[in-house]
Amino acid sequence: MIQLTKLNRTPLTLNALYIERIESIPDTVVTLGSGKKVHVLETVEEVTDKVTAYYQKINLLPSLQKPNWME
């Protein structure tokens, strides 16, 4: 789950696995697989970073950090 902010400044917790598309038109619009659209204050890059961090946290994406043994 990722934390976002709606345009009216209320917090929103969104399941990142349901995100289909993120657009900037000019507000950031997150479209879910169901077709529902959510307008948020965060930029496309911020949402993408949060989704990537969430995927890494649940081990759907590898971390880009070097393992300790490589340092």
Secondary structure, DSSP 8 states (H G I E B T S, - for coil): -EEEEBTTS-EEEE-GGGEEEEEESSSEEEEETTS-EEEESS-HHHHHHHHHHHHHHTTSS---S--GGG-
